């Protein structure tokens, strides 16, 4: 049970899609159903009902009462209350999310940080909680484009245009770079939040950003793999990331990662080893790091080598799918 099309280019929907692609090889199948259209958990027949965290708050109580007939699990890409909403909405959504999770026999967290937070929640600690982090492997085939276009380095940012992604802060930092330092490449959807998109567009049209940024829009897996290979560093000053799949993908591609010291990024990299962690909102600090990574080749290559080693230790989608379906099969067998 999810919200919207499973084909959407968001971290959560891509996670579901990767699992569905690997289901048949593990003698399983996944049927996607929009929460608002879900009427009877027994039609079609299911061994497990799996609820996406983005729609948990909207699941009606009658479904909880049916849980003895079909076991229910939740896949959590965000903490109860969500991450992309206002403080007021999070306050309203959090108890609704937690109420649903209380009636699940299994909670699958997509990061170690989220798993720990759920275990510390007294209302949810009795639930079975496991962590299945997303895979970070991306096809690295095809021609490698020239992303530098005459600059010292190419910076890559992969994110949909949402306030919590920190794009405005990133653009402010890039605007202060030298004209030959770096070219920033933005990958992601710009149609998710109209008000924020208008602010980003207005900033992009400022004189101090002319010729400094290239927009790619949403791209497919093979194209993004080529962009990872062609870039020199990955930068995403996101304020809230439950896991941050794109950070992992960048590490797997051997890219130094730069972002705020928040969310799961603190668990993915060590400051000064595989990348740089900055205090949230420190635009001057971000600008200084970008200048150094553009002008200090030795330092950048040391970070890149460490990033590559870290990326080799991250999960693949196949290993993630093994753990994911094993947990769901065990739940179905225990219930049956």
C-alpha positions in Angstrom: 0.0 0.0 0.0 1.5 3.3 -1.1 0.6 6.7 -2.4 0.9 7.8 -6.0 2.6 5.9 -8.9 5.3 3.4 -8.0 7.2 4.8 -11.0 7.9 8.1 -9.3 11.5 9.1 -9.0 11.7 9.4 -5.2 14.0 7.4 -2.9 11.1 5.5 -1.4 9.4 4.6 -4.7 12.7 3.6 -6.2 13.3 1.3 -3.3 10.0 -0.4 -3.8 10.6 -0.7 -7.6 14.0 -2.3 -7.0 12.4 -4.8 -4.7 9.6 -5.6 -7.1 12.2 -6.1 -9.9 13.9 -8.8 -7.8 10.8 -10.5 -6.3 10.4 -13.2 -8.9 14.0 -14.4 -8.4 13.1 -14.9 -4.8 9.8 -16.7 -5.4 7.7 -13.7 -4.4 5.7 -10.9 -6.0 4.6 -7.4 -5.1 1.3 -5.8 -6.1 1.1 -2.1 -5.6 -2.2 -0.7 -4.4 -3.0 3.0 -3.7 -4.1 3.3 -0.1 -7.3 5.2 -1.0 -8.4 2.4 -3.3 -7.7 -0.4 -0.9 -10.9 -2.0 0.3 -10.3 -5.6 1.4 -6.9 -7.0 2.5 -8.0 -10.4 1.3 -8.9 -9.3 -2.2 -6.6 -9.9 -4.0 -5.2 -12.7 -1.8 -2.0 -11.6 0.0 0.3 -13.3 2.4 1.5 -10.0 3.9 0.1 -6.4 3.7 3.1 -4.0 3.4 2.4 -0.4 4.2 4.5 2.4 2.9 5.4 5.0 5.6 4.3 7.9 3.4 0.7 6.7 3.6 0.6 5.1 7.1 -1.3 8.0 8.6 -4.2 7.5 6.2 -4.8 3.8 6.8 -8.3 3.4 8.3 -8.7 1.6 11.7 -10.8 -1.1 10.2 -7.7 -2.5 8.5 -6.0 -2.9 11.9 -8.9 -5.1 13.0 -8.3 -7.4 10.0 -4.7 -7.9 10.9 -5.2 -11.4 12.3 -6.3 -12.7 8.9 -3.3 -11.2 7.0 -0.1 -10.1 8.8 0.8 -6.5 8.4 4.3 -4.9 8.0 5.5 -1.4 7.3 8.4 -0.2 5.3 9.7 3.0 6.9 11.5 5.6 4.8 10.9 8.3 7.4 10.3 8.7 11.1 6.7 8.9 12.3 5.4 12.3 11.4 7.3 12.5 8.1 10.2 14.6 6.9 8.9 16.8 4.1 6.1 18.5 6.0 5.7 21.5 8.3 6.2 21.2 12.0 2.4 21.5 12.6 1.7 18.7 10.1 4.3 16.5 11.6 2.7 17.0 15.0 -0.6 15.9 13.6 0.7 13.0 11.5 3.1 11.5 14.1 0.4 9.9 16.4 -1.5 8.5 13.3 1.7 6.9 12.0 2.6 5.4 15.4 -0.9 4.1 15.8 -0.7 2.1 12.6 2.8 0.9 13.4 1.7 -0.5 16.7 -0.5 -2.9 14.8 2.2 -4.1 12.5 4.0 -7.4 13.3 7.1 -6.1 11.5 8.7 -2.7 10.9 11.4 -2.5 8.2 13.5 0.6 8.6 15.7 1.8 5.7 18.5 3.1 7.8 20.3 2.2 11.0 19.6 5.6 12.4 15.9 5.2 11.9 15.9 1.6 13.2 17.6 2.9 16.4 15.0 5.7 16.8 12.1 3.2 16.4 13.7 1.0 19.0 13.9 3.9 21.4 10.2 4.7 20.9 8.5 3.1 23.9 5.2 2.7 22.0 7.0 0.7 19.2 9.9 -1.0 20.9 7.9 -4.2 21.3 7.5 -4.5 17.6 9.9 -6.6 15.6 12.2 -4.0 13.9 14.8 -4.8 11.3 17.0 -2.6 9.1 17.2 -3.2 5.4 19.2 -0.3 3.8 18.8 0.4 0.1 21.3 -0.8 -2.4 23.8 1.7 -3.7 24.9 0.0 -6.9 24.1 1.9 -10.1 24.9 0.7 -13.7 28.2 2.4 -14.6 28.1 1.8 -18.4 28.0 4.0 -21.4 30.0 7.1 -22.6 31.2 9.4 -19.9 30.2 13.0 -20.7 32.5 16.0 -20.1 30.8 17.7 -17.2 33.6 20.1 -16.4 33.2 22.2 -19.6 36.4 24.0 -19.0 36.1 24.3 -15.2 38.5 22.7 -12.7 35.8 20.3 -11.5 32.2 19.2 -12.0 29.9 19.1 -9.0 26.9 16.8 -9.0 23.7 17.2 -7.0 20.8 14.6 -7.3 17.6 15.7 -5.6 14.1 16.6 -6.4 13.4 20.3 -5.8 12.0 20.3 -2.3 12.8 22.7 0.6 14.4 20.1 2.8 17.0 19.3 0.0 18.8 22.6 0.6 19.1 23.7 -3.1 18.8 27.4 -2.4 21.7 27.1 0.1 23.7 25.2 -2.4 23.2 27.8 -5.1 24.2 30.6 -2.7 27.4 28.7 -2.0 28.1 28.1 -5.7 27.5 31.7 -6.6 30.5 32.7 -4.5 33.0 30.4 -6.3 35.6 31.6 -8.8 34.4 31.6 -12.4 36.7 28.7 -13.3 36.3 26.7 -10.1 33.3 24.4 -10.8 30.2 23.7 -12.8 27.2 22.4 -10.9 24.9 19.8 -12.4 21.4 19.5 -11.0 19.5 16.2 -11.5 16.0 15.7 -10.3 12.3 16.7 -10.7 11.3 20.4 -10.5 7.6 19.8 -10.4 7.1 18.5 -6.9 6.7 21.7 -4.9 5.6 24.7 -7.1 6.3 27.4 -4.6 9.8 26.1 -3.9 10.6 25.6 -7.6 9.7 29.3 -8.3 12.2 30.3 -5.6 14.9 28.1 -7.1 14.2 29.3 -10.6 14.4 32.9 -9.5 17.8 32.2 -7.8 19.1 30.4 -10.9 18.3 33.5 -13.0 20.4 35.8 -10.8 23.5 37.3 -12.5 25.9 35.6 -10.1 24.8 32.1 -11.3 24.8 32.7 -15.1 26.8 29.9 -16.7 27.5 28.1 -13.4 24.6 25.6 -13.3 23.4 22.9 -15.7 19.9 21.4 -15.2 19.3 17.8 -16.3 15.9 17.1 -14.9 15.0 13.6 -13.9 17.2 10.9 -15.6 17.2 7.1 -15.8 19.5 4.7 -14.0 22.0 4.3 -16.8 22.2 8.1 -17.4 22.7 8.8 -13.7 25.5 6.2 -13.7 27.3 8.1 -16.4 26.9 11.4 -14.5 28.3 9.8 -11.3 31.3 8.6 -13.3 31.9 12.0 -14.9 31.6 14.1 -11.8 34.4 15.0 -9.4 32.4 15.5 -6.2 28.8 15.1 -4.9 27.2 17.8 -3.0 23.7 17.8 -1.4 23.1 20.0 1.7 19.9 18.2 2.6 18.4 19.1 6.0 16.7 15.7 6.5 17.5 12.3 4.9 16.4 9.1 6.5 19.0 7.2 4.5 20.1 9.3 1.5 20.4 6.7 -1.3 22.1 9.2 -3.6 24.8 9.7 -1.0 25.5 5.9 -1.1 25.4 5.9 -4.9 27.9 8.7 -5.0 30.2 6.8 -2.6 29.9 3.7 -4.7 31.0 5.7 -7.7 34.0 7.0 -5.8 32.8 10.6 -5.3 33.6 12.6 -2.2 30.4 13.6 -0.5 29.7 17.1 0.9 26.6 17.9 3.0 25.2 19.0 6.3 26.0 17.0 9.4 22.4 15.8 9.7 20.2 12.8 9.2 21.9 9.5 8.1 24.8 11.2 6.3 26.7 11.2 9.6 26.5 7.4 9.5 27.6 7.1 5.9 30.8 9.2 5.9 33.4 10.4 8.4 34.1 14.1 8.2 37.4 14.6 6.4 37.7 11.0 5.3 35.1 10.2 2.5 33.8 13.8 2.4 33.0 16.8 4.5 30.2 17.4 7.0 29.2 20.9 7.8 26.9 22.5 10.3 23.4 22.9 9.0 23.0 26.2 7.1 26.7 27.1 7.1 26.8 28.5 3.5 30.1 30.2 4.0 31.6 27.0 5.2 30.1 25.1 2.2 31.5 27.6 -0.2 35.0 27.3 1.4 34.9 23.5 1.0 33.8 23.7 -2.6 36.7 26.1 -3.3 39.2 23.8 -1.7 37.9 20.7 -3.4 38.1 22.5 -6.8 41.7 23.8 -6.2 43.3 21.1 -4.1 43.6 18.1 -6.4 45.6 16.0 -3.9 43.0 16.4 -1.2 40.1 15.7 -3.6 41.7 12.5 -4.8 42.4 11.3 -1.2 38.7 11.9 -0.4 37.7 10.1 -3.6 39.8 7.0 -2.8 38.3 6.8 0.7 34.8 7.2 -0.7 35.4 4.4 -3.2 36.5 2.1 -0.3 33.5 3.1 1.7 31.2 2.5 -1.3 32.5 -1.1 -1.6 31.1 -1.9 1.8 27.6 -0.6 1.2 24.7 -2.9 0.4 23.8 -3.8 -3.2 20.2 -4.1 -4.3 20.5 -7.9 -4.5 21.7 -8.2 -0.9 19.0 -5.8 0.2 16.3 -7.8 -1.6 17.6 -11.0 0.0 17.1 -9.5 3.5 13.8 -7.8 2.6 12.0 -10.9 1.2 13.5 -13.2 3.9 11.9 -11.1 6.6 8.5 -10.9 4.9 8.6 -14.7 4.2 9.4 -15.4 7.8 6.5 -13.2 8.9 4.0 -15.0 6.6 5.2 -18.4 7.7 4.9 -17.5 11.4 1.4 -16.2 10.9 0.4 -19.1 8.7 
